[in-house]
Amino acid sequence: MRAHRVLALAVLALASLITGFESSVAAQSLKERNDALLARLQQAHGLSEGQMRAVREIFSASGFMGEGNPAITQHPLTPNG
């Protein structure tokens, strides 16, 4: 059951990437961008400190997990690229 809850929180974290990343655009490091992302996640979904601790553990275990480069990216293999 705990694994399902942690997975659900990770899905919420990834879903929050779709909206409101403008506050993290100014942040430079991965840690700064993730801190901004996680703050938005907690605020948007009303997550407790315990839930946020579980999400932070997932992010910190990865070493590279995050919303990626917030700058606009053009992919050459897409129809519009």
Helices and strands as residue ranges (DSSP letters): H 2-15, G 16-18, H 22-25, H 30-45, H 49-62
